[in-house]
Amino acid sequence: MNHYDLSSVPTTTADAQPSLFRELEVSRPRRRKVPRKTPGKNYILDTNVLLHDPQCIHRFADNHVWIPVDVLSELDRFKNEQSDRGANARVVHRSLSAVFGQGQSEAVLNGVPTPGGGTLRLAVYDPSDKSTPALESFRRVFPEHDRTDHRILACVLVIRAHDRSPTVLVTKDLNMRLKALAIGIQCEDYLNDKVEARDVEGYRLRTVEVDSYELQRFASSGELELGDGRAKDIVLNEYVLFATSERKTMPGRFSQNGKFRRLAVPDGVRIPRGIYLRPANLGQQCLLDALLDPAVSLVTCYGQAGTGKTLLAVAAGLNAVFNKTYNGLNVSRPVVAMGDTLGFLPGSLDEKMRPWLQPIYDAFDVLMPPPGLQPDHTITRKQARKFKEQAALPQYSQSAPMRKPYESLIEMGVVEIEALCYIRGRSIPRRFFVLDEAQQLTPLEAKTVVTRMSKGSKLVLIGDPAQIDNPYVDSLSNGLVYTRNRFKGESIAAHICLSKGERSPLAEAGARLM
């Protein structure tokens, strides 16, 4: 007798076919049925899809969603983790328990109707199944039968053999996708939270052609209304560059009244006990305009390495805090390593987090250099001679390290530099919150951050969608581009792209050529 649990044909109700256990009671060989076709498609979900979006089981409309039991085993490994991945695994378990009710076997295996008109069911693959010819060649290609990926692929083959409806494996694992394509399985990425490629390609500011009279009127009055449909594709708070045939240019921002307004950006921002920072290019002027506008609660910024994203965001935050617009500045970034790590780090929590947050401290060092240093971190000959003489004195030989200006702000709680992993459950009122490397977030993690902001707070998400080390997201599905896409056209949100590197000629050439 052949034992396979996927021989049932998908239906839209649980009572439309014999149960699994009644079918297995038949001891005599039965004539093999011709595979039937049911309405909709069969979508088999990989573990990473459920971890990426725990509510994805409700997003397949009138199609049939299958979850292999091997996926449940993988989720079980993550459910005790005190991380977003562990939280997502627990959400999936609770969602499935709610859908399947009291765990009736027939409902679990034959399918539970979903509001969209499809079904949700679990799939059980039996390695001893000899009734599916496709499995024979599959076992020769992938002999490691105990690997979870291979069991899921075999599960897809059995489902496809017993139902002629289109069968699709949904996974975010590129290697899994290649294996599926190699054996003829239709495979797709999870696209529900992906943005269009045109939304992340390139960092060029949109140019709008105007005549010299319009540009002059815009410069004098500060506002300009365009006719002839030239503003029909421009969304609210989008930055554009007005240009004339004489190559005269001026930036503007599309406002709520349907007019473009001139940027209200000063020559730069003054950092108390620090430097005076000036925007170095047009993109930085637009970013500074959005950062200093209290009416804009969410700022998203794309930019490659060295374009000044973090430095400008931290500078604008310090300026706003000292002007009493906000009660304090929070700067954070996700803990995602690039390449191999050094293992567990010794010391207190602050000492453990210091390597992950060092880029943020570097920005503070530039904006608020220690006493005796010039803004470019150089010292005069007179200062160098004085430091050398003091270092030779006995009382200075074992003195404490020089105290940095921003350390007192951290001790008072005005500035908080912390890892993002501790934000869950918080409520953050009247703070200027800068989240660096936001492209490493999943859309659900980005939602968690956005919903932590209370009244009077401003959130700044910055990152490079092309520089991702998180294996669960890509350039089109990460939290940064997802947030920007969802808030496009909202009056409280603005988006800027930076293209010109300002860190150094070497860094600019490296970002462009490598």
HULIN-V704152 format. One record per helix or strand. SS is the DSSP state (H for helix, E for strand). FROM is the first residue (numbers start at 1). TO is the last residue. Records with the same first field share a line. If there is no record, write none. Layout:
BEGIN
SS->FROM-TO + FROM-TO
END
This chain:
BEGIN
H->20-24 + 47-52 + 56-58 + 69-78 + 84-100 + 105-110 + 133-141 + 148-161 + 174-182 + 197-199 + 212-221 + 282-291 + 309-322 + 349-367 + 381-392 + 394-397 + 405-412 + 420-422 + 438-440 + 443-450 + 479-486 + 505-513
E->36-36 + 42-45 + 64-68 + 112-113 + 119-123 + 163-163 + 167-170 + 186-188 + 206-209 + 223-224 + 239-243 + 249-254 + 260-262 + 268-270 + 276-278 + 298-303 + 328-333 + 415-419 + 428-428 + 431-436 + 442-442 + 453-453 + 458-463 + 478-478 + 493-498
END
